[in-house]
Amino acid sequence: MNIRVKFLGGAESVTGSKYLLEIDDFKLLIDCGLFQGLKELRLRNWDDFPIDPSSIDAVVITHAHIDHSGYLPLLVNKGFSGPIYCTNATASLLDILLKDAAKLQEEEAEFARKKGYSKHHPPKPLFTIKDAEAALSLLEFYEYKTCVSITEKIEVTFFDAGHILGSSIVSLDITGSSQKKKIVFSGDLGRYDQPLLYDPTAINSADVLFVESTYGDRMNEEEKTEKKLAAIVKQAFEREGCLLIPSFAVGRTQLLLYYFHYLLENHLIPECKIFIDSPMAINATHLHKKHRKDHKLSVGKNEHASIFDDHHFEYYKSQASSTNLNNVEKGAIIISASGMCTGGRILHHLFHRLPRKNDTLLFAGYQAIGSRGRKILEGDKTSRIFGLEVQVNCKVEQLGGLSAHADQSELMRWASQISEPPKFTFVIHGEPESSKKFAKKLNENLAWPNVIVPKYLESFELFRGI
């Protein structure tokens, strides 16, 4: 048996995760994400797929974030028809995220057609709701730690990665004619000792390891998150304005609600309304009630109790209620998606609130290079929204302690639990400098050989004749 890997995304970038394993004639794709951020990356979504999608036999998804799953509708549209394996909670989230992403694609194409600012004639969505539904029909989903046979020689097991609800570390056991090999994909690893999710599962052995490096060159902030968030809220209200938070609908929004519930319950911030203006975030929040054993917030509570029912929280699903928030001038918190300001309702809030000197914009998550959020965070004085240049007059803040990604020390903590050095370690899902620094850390601190930062479309032979 021969095993090769080809990097179709998530190499020297944090988006577009796609890793093609060729196990003899069987083609297995690990993750199927959209490229985001820089235009040169986003344009890859429109290119022909590097291989014939109909030749892929199966797909495994580590978690539901769009940079790991968002290309699935396109893959199916282009001819893929095999099974898509994931965890139970990931399947539930994909049902929300893929349909929502398709709806946004369709709405933005129609909006561009009406306003005439698209370069496409006529403007078209990357994929449609019909494509998303076709992809969802192929899902096969399982509990953590369930060993699933993909073929007689390939088994997959999902372990909790602690990143978002349902996120997994993927362990593949491949049986050759003379040897058995274990290939491990970390997926996106969460932080340790967090209030919402459990710690990333320890993996003790791997013949080949694919490990993320989003924060491979830095440490997360040590300052108490509650203290800093409370200070930002108080300052925002003292400025006689509102606090606007672009937030990832899955994971980050729920973590923010946990902290706001805590701050209000302990009288650490003024009484206020918190508006959750994201249908996708609202649906994802409900899923935390459904998948109660996959997170910590249900521990010690009855089957109906939930912090998400706090009377301070108001969930806005309709477009009309969202628009009404434009009239709220002070003393409120608005949470909306998307987290990197690349689409969704947050654009309408930014359009109205960026020019307001009294308002505060708080970034509480990672902003990819080239994204609208990253540009604002780095000091751009205007932001192009709906074809117009909008002045950035509001106060801009950043809160790092809420990251859903393990930092360098936590990545090292997780990796060091592998008892023997892998034959190959591929450092993936990180910007170039981050990946290189983390690769160097693995090589120097753990004395691992063959620590590689792969390039886009690069291929490697992992095993021959096993």
Secondary structure, 3 states (H helix, E strand, C coil): CCEEEEEEECCCCCCCCEEEEEECCEEEEECCCCCCCCHHHHHHHHCCCCCCHHHCCEEECCCCCHHHHCCHHHHHHCCCCCCEEEEHHHHHHHHHHHHHHHHHHHHHHHHHHHHCCCCCCCCCCCCCHHHHHHHHCCEEEECCCCEEECCCCEEEEEEECCCCCCCEEEEEEEECCCCEEEEEECCCCCCCCCCCCCCCCCCCCCCEEEEECCECCCCCCCCCHHHHHHHHHHHHHHCCCCEEEECCCCCHHHHHHHHHHHHHHCCCCCCCEEEEECHHHHHHHHHHHHCHHHCCCCCCCCCCCCHHHCCCEEECCCHHHHHHHHHCCCCEEEEECCCCCCCCCHHHHHHHHCCCCCCEEEECCCCCCCCHHHHHHCCCCEEEECCEEEECCCEEEECCCCCCCCEHHHHHHHHCCCCCCCCEEEEECCCHHHHHHHHHHHHHHHCCCCEECCCCCCEEEEECCC
